[in-house]
Amino acid sequence: MKFSEYFNEWLYGENGYYRGVGQVGKKGDFLTSPSVSMFFAGALANKFVSLVMEGKLSKDAIICEFGANSLFAVKDFASFLAGLAPDLLKTVKFVIVEKQFEAAEFQKKELAKVFGDIRFDVVESLAGYEECEAFVYANEIFDSFGCELIMNGKTAIVESHKIEFAGNDNDVLTKAARLGIQKGELSIGYEEFASMLYGSFKKSYFVTFDYGQEYPRNDFSIRVYKEHNTQPLFGIDDLTHYFGSCDITYDVNFSHLREAFEGAGFDCLEYKNQSSALIDFGITDLLELYLQKADEEAYLKEAAKVKMLIAPNGFGERFKMISFKKGV
């Protein structure tokens, strides 16, 4: 099969890695920014409030998340919104997009327990929200889109969990050449996702965080994560025992992502490292407000977590943020 098909089966197939939840966090295979600190989603909530205050989004906007998994971000978002602008909790609606049945069932039950009177939906698609305004966010989803592998003018195929560069997919090779990719990963599905999102709301602001860079690396970044250890994919001779049992991921080419969204009709707002983005969104201001309510020990504990999100030797430089708008 094509490598992109193998990749999608690995993560989203019948026995795929993301069939359920729990892969993220200290007890899982890897950390993400929402699992490190509640202030990550707090900064997103602060950004949403500012957009409403500026009149760019309505007070009854949809707050939509892709890739919610164990719900770290949406719970923290709602919690901070309750402190920053409690009246908005009466008018907004949270929407989680989740196509994996087991994960969706967990999310529905968990949100019903913790959200109380706050409105929410867990849906497979965004059909039916076309007349709504929306604040849409995602963390580390574009590194889990299927990809093709390119090397020496050939595409990768997989048989019996063995990768061989023997494919001759002209459409893939032509697109890779146009994007400047001679060796490495070519993401599949960015254009389809951007078009879907553009048509889902009458007005929207979209922000996403991921690791990568604004150019093709022209080398392989694809790797697997298991119990917080990473290993290059091409350092593994036989993938049989890794398939579906651990995460597989790669660096995002943000120039490709930007092209896909602009091609769908979005305007690109910003591209910067995570540190600058979270500071712009007010994460350090929120931490100072926390100091006024918490004791010193609790404050120092949370400050250390925030430092991990914004420090150059933490998530601050390696992770990037890109944002887009439609009508905002």
PLY file of the C-alpha trace (Angstrom):
ply
format ascii 1.0
element vertex 328
property float x
property float y
property float z
element edge 327
property int vertex1
property int vertex2
end_header
0.00 0.00 0.00
0.98 3.65 -0.23
2.79 4.90 2.85
0.00 7.44 3.55
-2.50 4.57 3.73
-0.20 2.64 6.07
0.23 5.77 8.23
-3.53 6.30 8.50
-4.13 2.65 9.37
-1.41 2.90 12.02
-3.13 5.82 13.76
-6.82 5.60 12.81
-7.51 2.05 11.62
-9.63 -0.55 13.36
-6.79 -1.24 15.80
-5.16 2.16 15.38
-3.22 4.04 18.01
-5.83 6.82 18.36
-8.84 4.54 18.63
-9.19 5.50 22.29
-7.70 8.18 24.55
-4.91 8.36 27.13
-1.87 8.54 24.86
-1.04 12.07 26.04
0.47 13.09 29.38
2.95 11.74 31.92
1.21 8.36 31.96
1.03 8.24 28.16
3.65 8.15 25.44
4.32 11.87 25.03
3.59 15.33 26.43
1.73 18.11 24.67
1.42 21.75 25.68
-2.14 21.34 27.08
-0.97 18.40 29.18
1.99 20.38 30.54
0.15 23.46 31.82
-3.42 24.69 32.17
-2.16 28.11 31.15
-1.78 26.98 27.54
-5.55 26.78 27.09
-5.87 29.76 29.42
-3.94 31.85 26.92
-6.26 30.64 24.14
-9.28 31.60 26.25
-7.73 35.03 26.83
-7.26 35.46 23.08
-10.88 34.49 22.46
-12.11 37.03 25.02
-10.03 39.75 23.35
-11.55 38.95 19.95
-15.05 39.22 21.43
-14.19 42.46 23.24
-12.84 43.91 19.99
-16.06 43.00 18.19
-14.33 40.54 15.86
-16.30 37.53 17.10
-19.79 37.43 18.59
-20.50 36.50 22.19
-22.44 33.43 21.03
-19.55 32.08 18.96
-18.69 28.40 18.70
-15.46 27.37 20.45
-14.24 24.44 18.39
-11.35 22.07 19.05
-9.79 19.42 16.82
-7.66 16.73 18.47
-9.11 17.06 21.99
-8.07 13.53 23.06
-8.24 13.47 26.90
-9.82 16.97 27.02
-6.98 18.80 28.79
-7.41 21.93 26.67
-11.18 22.28 26.54
-11.56 21.85 30.30
-8.89 24.46 31.00
-10.32 26.79 28.34
-13.74 26.70 30.03
-12.19 27.13 33.48
-10.25 30.23 32.47
-13.24 31.63 30.58
-15.24 31.33 33.79
-12.72 33.60 35.48
-12.07 36.02 32.63
-15.58 36.50 31.25
-18.14 34.33 33.06
-21.09 35.74 31.09
-19.63 34.24 27.92
-20.06 30.73 29.33
-23.83 31.34 29.10
-23.70 32.21 25.40
-20.89 30.19 23.77
-21.02 26.56 22.75
-18.05 24.18 22.82
-17.74 21.79 19.90
-15.27 18.90 19.82
-14.66 17.27 16.44
-13.83 13.59 16.97
-14.20 10.86 14.35
-12.98 7.97 16.52
-16.05 6.38 18.11
-14.44 5.21 21.37
-12.76 8.56 21.94
-16.00 10.43 21.20
-17.98 8.33 23.68
-15.40 9.00 26.40
-15.47 12.74 25.63
-19.26 12.97 25.74
-19.44 11.27 29.14
-16.56 13.27 30.60
-17.86 16.64 29.41
-21.35 15.84 30.70
-19.81 15.32 34.15
-17.66 18.45 34.30
-19.45 21.03 32.11
-22.75 21.21 33.96
-24.89 23.87 32.24
-22.18 24.76 29.68
-23.35 23.80 26.20
-21.23 21.35 24.22
-21.31 18.95 21.27
-19.00 16.10 20.28
-19.42 15.61 16.54
-17.91 13.75 13.60
-18.26 16.73 11.25
-19.09 20.42 11.36
-22.16 20.15 9.14
-24.91 22.39 10.52
-22.77 25.23 11.88
-22.46 27.18 8.62
-24.28 30.25 9.98
-22.17 30.43 13.14
-19.05 32.38 14.04
-16.23 30.35 15.54
-12.97 30.39 17.44
-11.22 27.22 16.29
-8.03 25.80 17.77
-5.91 22.70 17.46
-2.68 21.49 19.01
-0.47 18.97 17.21
-2.97 17.67 14.68
-1.19 18.40 11.40
1.72 16.13 12.30
-0.80 13.28 12.43
-2.14 13.76 8.91
-1.16 10.98 6.55
1.96 11.62 4.53
3.87 10.19 1.60
7.61 9.61 1.82
9.79 10.88 -1.03
13.37 9.94 -1.91
15.37 9.86 -5.16
12.30 10.57 -7.28
10.36 7.65 -5.80
7.51 7.33 -3.32
7.39 4.82 -0.47
5.26 1.71 -0.51
4.78 -0.73 2.35
4.44 -4.48 2.27
4.51 -6.71 5.35
5.55 -3.69 7.45
8.61 -3.11 5.26
9.15 0.25 3.53
10.55 0.37 0.03
11.03 3.36 -2.27
9.57 1.79 -5.37
6.46 3.88 -5.99
5.95 6.11 -9.02
2.99 8.29 -8.04
3.32 11.15 -10.51
0.76 13.37 -8.77
2.62 13.05 -5.47
6.03 13.60 -7.07
4.79 16.64 -9.01
3.35 18.21 -5.88
6.49 17.45 -3.90
8.64 19.08 -6.58
6.43 22.19 -6.57
6.80 22.44 -2.78
10.57 21.94 -2.98
10.59 18.49 -1.39
13.27 16.19 -2.82
13.51 14.00 0.28
11.18 13.75 3.25
7.48 13.84 4.03
4.66 15.27 1.92
1.52 15.76 3.99
-1.74 14.55 2.51
-5.03 16.22 3.41
-4.11 19.79 4.31
-6.03 21.20 1.35
-9.11 19.11 2.08
-9.09 20.11 5.75
-8.67 23.82 4.99
-11.52 23.78 2.47
-13.77 21.94 4.92
-13.03 24.42 7.70
-13.50 27.45 5.44
-17.00 26.30 4.54
-17.99 25.30 8.07
-18.56 28.77 9.55
-19.60 32.14 8.19
-16.80 33.78 10.19
-13.86 32.08 11.91
-10.49 32.52 13.59
-8.24 29.45 13.50
-5.04 28.95 15.47
-2.83 25.88 15.64
0.43 24.90 17.31
2.79 22.19 16.10
6.47 21.37 15.75
8.17 22.03 12.45
9.46 24.89 10.35
8.42 27.19 7.50
10.24 25.23 4.80
10.78 21.62 3.72
13.67 20.02 5.62
14.61 17.79 2.69
15.38 15.04 5.12
13.26 12.57 7.03
11.86 13.67 10.37
9.35 10.82 10.70
9.65 9.01 14.03
7.76 6.99 16.62
7.05 7.76 20.29
6.63 5.14 22.99
6.64 5.89 26.73
8.33 9.27 26.14
11.11 7.78 24.07
11.52 8.61 20.40
13.11 6.60 17.62
13.62 7.46 13.92
11.35 5.36 11.74
14.23 4.33 9.51
16.15 3.13 12.55
13.64 0.29 12.91
14.15 -2.79 10.74
10.74 -4.37 11.34
7.73 -2.18 12.15
5.42 -5.09 13.00
5.52 -4.59 16.78
5.31 -0.79 16.56
2.33 -0.61 14.21
-0.71 0.78 16.05
0.92 0.46 19.47
2.79 3.79 19.55
2.61 7.24 18.01
4.03 8.00 14.58
4.67 11.62 13.65
6.81 14.04 11.62
7.70 17.74 11.37
5.11 20.08 9.88
6.07 22.08 6.79
4.27 25.32 7.64
4.78 26.79 4.17
2.66 23.93 2.81
0.05 24.43 5.53
-0.13 28.16 4.81
-0.51 27.56 1.09
-3.36 25.12 1.73
-5.28 27.54 3.95
-4.74 30.56 1.73
-5.78 28.45 -1.27
-9.04 27.68 0.54
-9.73 31.38 1.06
-8.31 32.11 4.51
-6.10 35.11 5.28
-2.94 34.25 7.20
-2.57 36.40 10.32
0.62 35.31 12.06
3.36 32.72 12.05
5.76 32.71 15.00
7.30 30.49 17.63
5.12 29.24 20.47
6.89 31.37 23.06
6.08 34.65 21.29
2.54 33.54 20.50
1.63 32.54 24.05
3.13 35.74 25.47
1.11 37.74 22.92
-1.98 35.82 24.01
-1.33 36.90 27.59
0.03 33.78 29.27
2.42 35.71 31.54
-0.34 38.19 32.45
-2.57 35.29 33.45
0.23 33.88 35.58
0.52 37.19 37.41
-3.24 37.19 38.05
-2.86 33.68 39.44
-0.24 34.94 41.88
-2.85 37.25 43.41
-5.08 34.29 44.28
-2.68 31.42 44.93
0.00 30.89 47.55
3.66 31.15 46.61
4.20 27.39 46.40
1.31 26.90 43.98
2.44 29.89 41.93
6.01 28.63 41.61
4.74 25.21 40.55
2.61 26.70 37.77
5.34 29.15 36.76
7.71 26.23 36.19
5.16 24.60 33.89
4.65 27.83 31.94
8.41 28.15 31.60
8.47 24.76 29.89
5.95 26.05 27.35
7.86 29.21 26.47
11.53 28.48 27.20
13.83 28.03 24.15
15.08 24.73 25.56
11.50 23.60 26.20
8.56 23.95 23.83
9.03 27.66 23.14
11.23 27.59 20.01
10.68 24.09 18.65
6.92 24.57 18.45
5.36 27.10 16.10
2.00 28.85 15.90
0.13 29.85 12.78
-3.26 31.59 12.68
-5.78 32.33 9.95
-9.04 34.25 9.64
-12.20 34.28 7.59
-14.18 37.49 7.96
-12.70 38.34 11.37
0 1
1 2
2 3
3 4
4 5
5 6
6 7
7 8
8 9
9 10
10 11
11 12
12 13
13 14
14 15
15 16
16 17
17 18
18 19
19 20
20 21
21 22
22 23
23 24
24 25
25 26
26 27
27 28
28 29
29 30
30 31
31 32
32 33
33 34
34 35
35 36
36 37
37 38
38 39
39 40
40 41
41 42
42 43
43 44
44 45
45 46
46 47
47 48
48 49
49 50
50 51
51 52
52 53
53 54
54 55
55 56
56 57
57 58
58 59
59 60
60 61
61 62
62 63
63 64
64 65
65 66
66 67
67 68
68 69
69 70
70 71
71 72
72 73
73 74
74 75
75 76
76 77
77 78
78 79
79 80
80 81
81 82
82 83
83 84
84 85
85 86
86 87
87 88
88 89
89 90
90 91
91 92
92 93
93 94
94 95
95 96
96 97
97 98
98 99
99 100
100 101
101 102
102 103
103 104
104 105
105 106
106 107
107 108
108 109
109 110
110 111
111 112
112 113
113 114
114 115
115 116
116 117
117 118
118 119
119 120
120 121
121 122
122 123
123 124
124 125
125 126
126 127
127 128
128 129
129 130
130 131
131 132
132 133
133 134
134 135
135 136
136 137
137 138
138 139
139 140
140 141
141 142
142 143
143 144
144 145
145 146
146 147
147 148
148 149
149 150
150 151
151 152
152 153
153 154
154 155
155 156
156 157
157 158
158 159
159 160
160 161
161 162
162 163
163 164
164 165
165 166
166 167
167 168
168 169
169 170
170 171
171 172
172 173
173 174
174 175
175 176
176 177
177 178
178 179
179 180
180 181
181 182
182 183
183 184
184 185
185 186
186 187
187 188
188 189
189 190
190 191
191 192
192 193
193 194
194 195
195 196
196 197
197 198
198 199
199 200
200 201
201 202
202 203
203 204
204 205
205 206
206 207
207 208
208 209
209 210
210 211
211 212
212 213
213 214
214 215
215 216
216 217
217 218
218 219
219 220
220 221
221 222
222 223
223 224
224 225
225 226
226 227
227 228
228 229
229 230
230 231
231 232
232 233
233 234
234 235
235 236
236 237
237 238
238 239
239 240
240 241
241 242
242 243
243 244
244 245
245 246
246 247
247 248
248 249
249 250
250 251
251 252
252 253
253 254
254 255
255 256
256 257
257 258
258 259
259 260
260 261
261 262
262 263
263 264
264 265
265 266
266 267
267 268
268 269
269 270
270 271
271 272
272 273
273 274
274 275
275 276
276 277
277 278
278 279
279 280
280 281
281 282
282 283
283 284
284 285
285 286
286 287
287 288
288 289
289 290
290 291
291 292
292 293
293 294
294 295
295 296
296 297
297 298
298 299
299 300
300 301
301 302
302 303
303 304
304 305
305 306
306 307
307 308
308 309
309 310
310 311
311 312
312 313
313 314
314 315
315 316
316 317
317 318
318 319
319 320
320 321
321 322
322 323
323 324
324 325
325 326
326 327
